[in-house]
Amino acid sequence: MSSWLNAAGISKNYGGVLALKETSLEIRAGEIRGLVGANGAGKSTLVKILTGITAPTSGAVHIDGEPLRLGKPKASLQAGIVAVPQELTVAPTMTVAENILLGHYPQYRPGFLRHREMRRTATTVLESLGLPIRPDSLVGDLSTILQRLVMVARAFSFKARLMIFDEPTATISPREVEFLLQAIKVLSRQNVSILYVSHRLDEIDALCTGVTVLRDGQVVAHLTAEQATHTALVGYLTAESMANASATTASDRTTSDERVLQLEDVAGNRLRGVSLTVRPGEIVGLAGVTGSGTRELLLTICGALSFSAGLITLCGEHVRSGNTPAAVSAGIGFLPGDRSLAVFPRNSVGFNISLPALARSARGVFVNRQAERSALAALLDRVALRSDPKALISNLSGGNQQRAIVARWLGAKPKLLLLDDPTAGVDVATRPEVHRQIQAACAEGAGVLLLSTDVDELAELSDRVLIFKSGSVASELRNATPRRILAAMTGQSEEEPSTIESEPPR
């Protein structure tokens, strides 16, 4: 069967950073094609190009041999390319029919809807997908999985020919995953093509008829279902040579029996009975697919999220639930994955770096500016940041902003560093510098919890790696390689699926 969508030579350059390089993709009618790759591999960029959100720097996309106008969302929608977002996007106070036809209501004239036609169309869509949902039901009364299936029906109602699912199971329970996969298979039987983007290789194996693997912005493999074994995909995603190299670079730091951080059966916000320890000078890696609870763990420890059960202690002292100022005062430093949450864009580089350590330069309510300037100069030199301290931090490149944030917490001399993707989006020159500073903080006695979507980074820096699944620690790896980490993260789920339930009678 020939392809109806053909993307060829797609490249995308963001300010000198090549997100995609000469990427090609073919999708046949009714095919379910998996798209896999580590964070930063270029998956999201490719999806944005196909849906018209962004235009490529070069390359072309053809539909049935005709060129698609790139960078035009309306053109992609008219061609039948529709994305189903990861987030739940429904109007809970509206009916199922109103949600399905949202954006293209049948109207007599502007402002006057054809309600019977809308209900009839919605009924046809629901029946064609085999969904046990009534068109007159309020969406807010439905279960989460049925609300998500309403989103699928809405996308289908646009006469979709290609539906793109980006990590669709990240926010639903294992019991509900099978429900969604069944609906996707029904779409395929309706001759709708599917591009399924996921880190969960067990879902790729259960669903997809072919798999495309991206690494560092390039396609490294187009595989058939038979070729796309779990072992083969892990090998393509990590690159065997990189795995072998990383196996020899694991940290040799020695740690004492003293505990900087200890968690005992901590629960709340996706966490289910988490217990772990971090010792002085130790880097403990955190790995898990989207929704596994790793990010919630860091937010809970730093006080941004509350915990409902269990105990967190820092150097023997209890950490209060949901109290960020208390956590910072106790000696916890947090570098969030979203850099915009870490900087004060309207303030200077010096202000952003010095903020946590101002107390060291203060005498009562007065700040010793000379001491502050000396400390700031030393920190700028330490992270090799060549910038005027008075310049706005928003004027710096992304990599230099990251250096400034790292300098902030080095100056604060934290007992515990919580790092969320510390090198995401930085240039190749900044990455090793950030790594050196993390290791330097450990040499000074800090403990580190490192969450990274880059398995090579985890293998290179971590003394041991904790694998998270469904909100708890599933396993621990020592002397971890990228291949072992990824294999542990994406192993088959032991949860047994159940059958889908229709909405309750009303």
C-alpha positions as CSV (number, residue, x, y, z in Angstrom):
1,M,0.0,0.0,0.0
2,S,1.5,3.4,-1.0
3,S,1.9,6.2,1.6
4,W,-0.7,9.0,1.6
5,L,1.6,11.2,3.8
6,N,5.2,11.7,2.9
7,A,7.5,14.1,4.8
8,A,11.0,14.4,3.2
9,G,14.1,16.3,4.2
10,I,12.5,18.1,7.2
11,S,15.0,20.2,9.1
12,K,14.3,22.8,11.8
13,N,16.8,25.2,13.2
14,Y,16.0,27.2,16.4
15,G,18.6,30.0,16.8
16,G,21.5,27.8,15.7
17,V,20.3,24.7,17.5
18,L,19.3,22.0,15.0
19,A,16.1,20.3,16.4
20,L,15.5,18.2,13.2
21,K,18.0,17.3,10.5
22,E,16.9,15.8,7.1
23,T,14.0,13.9,8.7
24,S,11.8,11.7,6.5
25,L,8.6,9.9,7.4
26,E,6.0,8.0,5.4
27,I,2.6,7.0,6.7
28,R,0.1,4.7,5.0
29,A,-3.7,4.9,5.3
30,G,-4.9,3.0,8.4
31,E,-1.3,2.5,9.7
32,I,-0.5,2.8,13.4
33,R,3.1,4.2,13.4
34,G,5.0,4.6,16.6
35,L,7.4,7.5,17.0
36,V,10.0,7.0,19.8
37,G,13.0,8.9,21.0
38,A,14.5,10.4,24.1
39,N,13.5,13.9,25.2
40,G,15.1,16.4,22.8
41,A,15.2,13.9,20.0
42,G,12.9,16.1,17.9
43,K,9.5,14.3,18.3
44,S,7.6,17.4,19.4
45,T,9.2,19.5,16.7
46,L,8.1,17.0,14.0
47,V,4.5,16.9,15.5
48,K,4.4,20.8,15.4
49,I,5.4,20.8,11.8
50,L,2.9,18.2,10.7
51,T,0.1,20.1,12.5
52,G,1.2,23.5,11.1
53,I,2.1,25.0,14.5
54,T,5.6,25.7,13.2
55,A,7.2,25.7,9.8
56,P,10.4,23.8,9.0
57,T,13.6,25.5,8.0
58,S,13.7,23.2,5.0
59,G,11.9,20.1,3.6
60,A,8.4,19.3,2.4
61,V,5.3,17.3,3.3
62,H,3.0,15.8,0.6
63,I,-0.5,14.5,1.1
64,D,-1.7,12.2,-1.7
65,G,1.2,13.6,-3.8
66,E,0.0,17.2,-3.2
67,P,2.2,19.6,-1.2
68,L,1.0,20.7,2.2
69,R,1.2,24.3,3.1
70,L,3.6,24.3,6.1
71,G,3.3,26.5,9.1
72,K,-0.5,26.9,8.6
73,P,-2.6,25.0,11.2
74,K,-5.8,25.5,9.1
75,A,-4.1,23.8,6.1
76,S,-3.1,20.8,8.2
77,L,-6.6,20.6,9.7
78,Q,-8.2,20.8,6.2
79,A,-5.8,18.0,5.1
80,G,-7.1,15.8,7.9
81,I,-4.2,16.1,10.3
82,V,-5.4,16.4,13.9
83,A,-3.5,16.1,17.2
84,V,-5.0,14.7,20.4
85,P,-3.2,16.6,23.2
86,Q,-1.8,14.9,26.3
87,E,-3.7,17.3,28.6
88,L,-7.4,16.8,29.2
89,T,-9.1,19.5,27.2
90,V,-12.9,19.3,27.6
91,A,-15.6,21.7,28.6
92,P,-17.2,19.9,31.6
93,T,-20.4,22.0,31.7
94,M,-21.2,21.2,28.1
95,T,-22.7,18.1,26.6
96,V,-20.8,15.3,24.9
97,A,-22.3,16.5,21.5
98,E,-21.3,20.1,22.1
99,N,-17.7,19.0,23.0
100,I,-17.4,16.7,19.9
101,L,-18.5,19.5,17.5
102,L,-16.6,22.2,19.4
103,G,-15.0,24.5,16.8
104,H,-17.2,23.4,13.9
105,Y,-20.8,23.6,15.1
106,P,-23.6,23.3,12.4
107,Q,-25.4,26.7,12.4
108,Y,-28.4,28.3,10.7
109,R,-26.5,31.6,10.9
110,P,-23.8,32.9,13.3
111,G,-24.9,32.3,16.9
112,F,-27.8,29.9,16.0
113,L,-27.0,26.2,16.2
114,R,-28.6,23.3,14.5
115,H,-29.0,21.2,17.7
116,R,-30.7,18.2,16.1
117,E,-28.0,18.0,13.4
118,M,-25.3,18.4,16.0
119,R,-26.7,15.6,18.1
120,R,-27.1,13.4,15.0
121,T,-23.6,14.0,13.9
122,A,-22.2,13.3,17.4
123,T,-24.2,10.1,17.6
124,T,-22.8,8.9,14.3
125,V,-19.2,9.7,15.5
126,L,-19.7,7.9,18.8
127,E,-21.3,4.8,17.1
128,S,-18.6,4.6,14.5
129,L,-15.9,4.5,17.2
130,G,-17.9,2.1,19.4
131,L,-17.9,4.4,22.3
132,P,-20.5,3.7,25.1
133,I,-21.3,7.4,25.7
134,R,-24.6,9.3,25.2
135,P,-24.4,12.6,23.2
136,D,-26.7,14.4,25.7
137,S,-24.6,13.5,28.8
138,L,-22.7,16.3,30.6
139,V,-18.9,15.7,30.1
140,G,-18.2,16.7,33.7
141,D,-20.3,13.6,34.8
142,L,-18.1,11.2,32.9
143,S,-15.1,9.3,34.2
144,T,-11.6,10.6,33.2
145,I,-11.1,7.9,30.5
146,L,-14.5,8.6,28.9
147,Q,-13.7,12.3,28.9
148,R,-10.5,11.4,27.1
149,L,-12.4,9.3,24.6
150,V,-14.7,12.3,23.9
151,M,-11.5,14.2,22.9
152,V,-10.7,11.3,20.5
153,A,-14.2,11.6,19.1
154,R,-13.8,15.4,18.7
155,A,-10.6,14.9,16.7
156,F,-12.3,12.2,14.5
157,S,-15.2,14.5,13.8
158,F,-12.9,16.8,11.8
159,K,-12.8,14.1,9.2
160,A,-9.4,13.1,10.4
161,R,-7.1,11.1,8.2
162,L,-4.1,11.3,10.5
163,M,-4.5,11.5,14.3
164,I,-1.4,12.2,16.4
165,F,-1.3,11.0,20.0
166,D,1.5,12.4,22.0
167,E,2.1,10.5,25.3
168,P,-1.7,9.9,25.6
169,T,-1.4,7.5,28.6
170,A,0.8,9.7,30.7
171,T,-2.0,10.9,32.9
172,I,-4.3,7.9,33.0
173,S,-4.2,4.8,35.2
174,P,-2.8,1.5,33.9
175,R,-6.4,0.1,34.0
176,E,-7.5,2.7,31.5
177,V,-4.6,2.4,29.1
178,E,-6.2,-0.6,27.3
179,F,-9.4,1.3,26.9
180,L,-7.6,4.0,24.9
181,L,-5.6,1.5,22.9
182,Q,-8.8,-0.3,21.9
183,A,-10.2,3.0,20.6
184,I,-7.1,3.7,18.6
185,K,-7.4,0.3,16.9
186,V,-11.0,1.1,16.0
187,L,-9.8,4.3,14.4
188,S,-7.2,2.3,12.3
189,R,-10.0,0.0,11.1
190,Q,-11.8,3.1,10.0
191,N,-8.8,3.8,7.7
192,V,-7.5,6.6,9.9
193,S,-3.7,6.7,10.2
194,I,-2.2,7.0,13.6
195,L,1.1,8.6,14.7
196,Y,1.6,7.3,18.3
197,V,4.3,9.2,20.3
198,S,5.3,7.4,23.5
199,H,8.2,6.4,25.8
200,R,6.3,3.3,26.8
201,L,7.7,0.6,24.7
202,D,5.2,-2.0,25.9
203,E,2.4,0.1,24.3
204,I,4.4,0.6,21.1
205,D,4.8,-3.2,20.9
206,A,1.1,-3.9,21.6
207,L,-0.3,-1.3,19.2
208,C,2.0,-0.2,16.4
209,T,2.4,-1.8,12.9
210,G,5.7,0.1,12.3
211,V,8.1,2.3,14.4
212,T,10.2,5.3,13.5
213,V,13.1,6.0,15.9
214,L,14.5,9.6,16.3
215,R,17.8,10.4,18.0
216,D,19.4,13.8,18.2
217,G,17.0,15.2,15.6
218,Q,17.6,12.5,13.0
219,V,15.8,9.3,12.0
220,V,18.0,6.3,12.9
221,A,15.6,3.6,12.0
222,H,12.2,2.8,10.3
223,L,11.2,-0.6,11.7
224,T,8.4,-3.1,11.0
225,A,6.5,-4.5,13.9
226,E,8.5,-7.7,13.8
227,Q,11.8,-5.7,13.9
228,A,10.7,-3.4,16.7
229,T,11.4,-5.7,19.6
230,H,12.0,-4.2,23.0
231,T,15.7,-5.1,22.9
232,A,16.1,-3.5,19.4
233,L,14.4,-0.3,20.3
234,V,16.4,0.1,23.5
235,G,19.6,-0.4,21.4
236,Y,18.5,2.2,18.8
237,L,17.5,4.8,21.5
238,T,20.7,4.6,23.4
239,A,23.3,3.8,20.7
240,E,25.4,0.9,21.7
241,S,28.7,2.9,21.5
242,M,27.4,5.5,23.9
243,A,26.3,2.8,26.3
244,N,29.7,1.3,26.3
245,A,31.4,4.6,26.8
246,S,29.1,5.6,29.7
247,A,29.7,2.3,31.5
248,T,33.3,3.4,32.2
249,T,32.5,7.0,33.4
250,A,30.3,6.2,36.4
251,S,31.2,8.2,39.6
252,D,33.7,6.8,42.0
253,R,32.7,9.1,44.8
254,T,32.8,7.6,48.3
255,T,30.0,8.4,50.7
256,S,29.6,8.1,54.4
257,D,26.8,6.3,56.3
258,E,25.4,9.7,57.2
259,R,22.1,10.6,55.5
260,V,21.4,14.0,54.0
261,L,17.9,13.0,53.0
262,Q,15.6,10.2,54.1
263,L,12.0,9.4,52.9
264,E,9.9,6.9,54.7
265,D,6.6,5.7,53.0
266,V,5.9,9.2,51.6
267,A,2.5,9.4,49.7
268,G,0.5,12.1,47.9
269,N,0.4,13.7,44.5
270,R,1.1,10.5,42.5
271,L,3.5,9.2,45.2
272,R,2.7,5.8,46.7
273,G,4.8,4.9,49.7
274,V,8.2,6.2,48.5
275,S,11.2,5.4,50.7
276,L,14.8,6.4,49.7
277,T,18.0,7.8,51.1
278,V,20.6,10.2,49.8
279,R,24.1,10.5,51.5
280,P,26.5,13.4,51.5
281,G,28.5,13.5,48.2
282,E,26.1,11.1,46.5
283,I,24.2,11.6,43.3
284,V,21.0,9.5,43.2
285,G,19.4,9.4,39.7
286,L,15.7,9.2,39.2
287,A,14.3,7.6,36.0
288,G,10.7,6.9,34.9
289,V,8.4,7.5,32.0
290,T,6.1,10.5,32.0
291,G,3.6,10.3,34.8
292,S,5.7,7.9,37.0
293,G,5.9,10.4,39.9
294,T,9.6,11.4,39.6
295,R,8.9,15.1,39.1
296,E,6.2,15.1,41.8
297,L,8.8,13.6,44.1
298,L,11.2,16.6,43.7
299,L,8.3,19.1,44.1
300,T,7.2,17.3,47.3
301,I,10.6,17.4,48.8
302,C,11.1,21.1,48.1
303,G,7.7,21.9,49.5
304,A,5.9,22.9,46.3
305,L,3.5,20.0,46.8
306,S,2.2,18.7,50.0
307,F,2.4,15.0,51.1
308,S,-0.4,13.2,52.9
309,A,1.5,10.4,54.6
310,G,5.1,9.4,55.5
311,L,8.1,11.3,56.8
312,I,10.8,13.4,55.1
313,T,13.9,14.2,57.1
314,L,16.9,16.4,56.0
315,C,20.0,15.9,58.1
316,G,17.9,14.4,60.8
317,E,15.4,17.3,60.9
318,H,11.8,16.8,59.8
319,V,10.8,18.6,56.6
320,R,7.4,20.3,56.8
321,S,4.8,19.4,54.2
322,G,4.0,22.0,51.6
323,N,6.4,24.7,52.9
324,T,8.9,25.9,50.3
325,P,10.5,28.7,52.4
326,A,11.1,26.3,55.2
327,A,12.7,23.8,52.8
328,V,15.0,26.4,51.4
329,S,16.0,27.6,54.9
330,A,16.7,24.0,55.8
331,G,19.2,23.7,53.0
332,I,17.3,22.4,50.0
333,G,18.1,23.9,46.6
334,F,15.9,23.2,43.6
335,L,16.6,23.7,39.9
336,P,13.3,23.1,38.0
337,G,13.0,21.6,34.6
338,D,11.2,24.7,33.3
339,R,13.9,27.4,33.3
340,S,11.3,30.1,33.2
341,L,10.2,29.1,36.8
342,A,13.7,29.5,38.1
343,V,14.6,33.1,36.9
344,F,13.3,36.5,37.6
345,P,13.4,37.8,34.1
346,R,13.1,41.5,34.9
347,N,16.0,41.4,37.4
348,S,19.7,41.4,36.9
349,V,22.1,38.4,36.6
350,G,23.5,39.4,40.0
351,F,20.2,39.5,41.7
352,N,19.2,36.1,40.3
353,I,22.4,34.5,41.5
354,S,22.7,36.2,44.9
355,L,19.1,35.9,46.1
356,P,19.4,32.7,48.3
357,A,22.7,33.7,49.7
358,L,21.9,37.3,50.6
359,A,21.8,36.5,54.3
360,R,25.5,35.7,54.3
361,S,26.3,39.2,53.1
362,A,23.8,40.9,55.5
363,R,24.3,42.7,58.8
364,G,20.8,42.9,60.3
365,V,18.6,44.4,57.6
366,F,21.6,45.9,55.7
367,V,23.5,44.1,52.9
368,N,27.2,44.3,52.7
369,R,27.5,45.2,49.0
370,Q,31.2,44.7,48.9
371,A,30.9,41.1,50.3
372,E,28.0,40.5,47.9
373,R,30.0,41.7,44.9
374,S,33.1,39.6,45.8
375,A,31.0,36.4,46.3
376,L,29.1,37.1,43.0
377,A,32.4,37.5,41.1
378,A,33.7,34.2,42.5
379,L,30.5,32.4,41.4
380,L,30.5,33.9,37.9
381,D,34.1,32.7,37.5
382,R,33.3,29.3,38.9
383,V,30.6,28.6,36.3
384,A,32.6,30.4,33.5
385,L,29.8,32.9,33.0
386,R,31.1,36.0,31.1
387,S,28.4,38.4,31.9
388,D,27.9,41.8,33.4
389,P,26.2,41.2,36.8
390,K,24.0,44.2,36.2
391,A,22.6,42.9,32.8
392,L,19.1,41.6,32.7
393,I,19.1,37.8,33.0
394,S,16.5,37.6,30.2
395,N,19.1,39.0,27.8
396,L,21.3,35.9,28.3
397,S,21.1,32.8,26.1
398,G,19.4,29.7,27.5
399,G,22.7,28.0,28.3
400,N,24.0,31.1,30.2
401,Q,20.8,31.4,32.1
402,Q,21.2,27.8,33.2
403,R,24.8,28.6,34.3
404,A,23.4,31.5,36.4
405,I,20.9,29.3,38.1
406,V,23.5,26.6,38.9
407,A,25.7,29.4,40.3
408,R,22.8,30.5,42.5
409,W,22.6,27.2,44.3
410,L,26.4,26.8,44.5
411,G,26.5,30.1,46.3
412,A,23.8,29.0,48.7
413,K,25.8,25.9,49.6
414,P,22.8,23.6,50.0
415,K,22.8,20.4,51.9
416,L,20.6,18.8,49.2
417,L,20.3,19.7,45.5
418,L,17.2,18.7,43.6
419,L,17.9,18.8,39.8
420,D,15.2,18.5,37.2
421,D,16.7,18.0,33.7
422,P,19.6,20.4,34.5
423,T,21.0,20.4,31.0
424,A,17.7,20.3,29.0
425,G,17.9,22.7,26.1
426,V,21.5,23.9,26.8
427,D,24.3,24.0,24.2
428,V,27.0,21.4,24.0
429,A,29.5,23.7,25.6
430,T,27.4,24.3,28.7
431,R,26.4,20.7,29.4
432,P,29.9,19.5,30.6
433,E,30.3,22.7,32.6
434,V,27.0,22.0,34.4
435,H,28.1,18.4,35.0
436,R,31.4,19.6,36.5
437,Q,29.5,22.0,38.9
438,I,27.1,19.2,40.0
439,Q,30.1,17.0,40.8
440,A,31.9,19.9,42.6
441,A,28.8,20.4,44.8
442,C,29.0,16.8,45.8
443,A,32.7,17.1,46.5
444,E,31.7,19.8,49.0
445,G,29.4,17.4,50.8
446,A,26.0,18.1,49.1
447,G,23.6,15.2,48.3
448,V,22.0,15.3,44.9
449,L,18.7,13.9,43.5
450,L,19.0,14.0,39.7
451,L,15.9,13.7,37.6
452,S,16.8,13.5,33.9
453,T,15.1,12.4,30.8
454,D,18.6,11.9,29.3
455,V,19.6,8.4,30.1
456,D,23.2,9.1,29.1
457,E,23.3,11.9,31.7
458,L,21.9,9.6,34.4
459,A,24.5,6.9,33.6
460,E,27.4,9.4,33.5
461,L,26.6,11.2,36.8
462,S,24.7,8.9,39.1
463,D,26.1,6.6,41.8
464,R,22.9,4.7,41.6
465,V,19.6,5.1,39.7
466,L,16.1,4.6,41.1
467,I,13.5,3.4,38.6
468,F,10.0,4.8,39.3
469,K,6.8,3.2,38.1
470,S,3.3,4.3,39.1
471,G,4.5,6.6,41.9
472,S,6.9,4.3,43.7
473,V,10.4,2.9,43.5
474,A,10.3,-0.2,41.3
475,S,14.0,-1.1,41.3
476,E,17.5,0.3,41.9
477,L,20.4,0.1,39.4
478,R,24.1,0.4,40.3
479,N,26.8,0.8,37.7
480,A,24.0,1.7,35.3
481,T,24.4,2.1,31.6
482,P,21.9,4.0,29.4
483,R,20.7,0.6,28.0
484,R,20.0,-0.8,31.4
485,I,18.2,2.3,32.5
486,L,16.0,2.5,29.5
487,A,15.2,-1.2,29.6
488,A,14.2,-0.9,33.3
489,M,12.0,2.2,32.6
490,T,10.1,0.7,29.7
491,G,9.7,-3.0,30.7
492,Q,6.3,-4.7,30.4
493,S,3.7,-3.6,32.9
494,E,2.5,-6.3,35.3
495,E,-0.9,-4.5,35.7
496,E,-3.8,-6.5,34.2
497,P,-6.1,-4.5,31.9
498,S,-9.8,-4.7,32.6
499,T,-12.8,-4.1,30.3
500,I,-14.2,-0.7,29.6
501,E,-17.2,0.5,31.5
502,S,-19.9,2.6,30.0
503,E,-21.1,5.7,31.7
504,P,-23.4,5.0,34.7
505,P,-27.1,5.1,34.2
506,R,-28.7,8.4,35.1
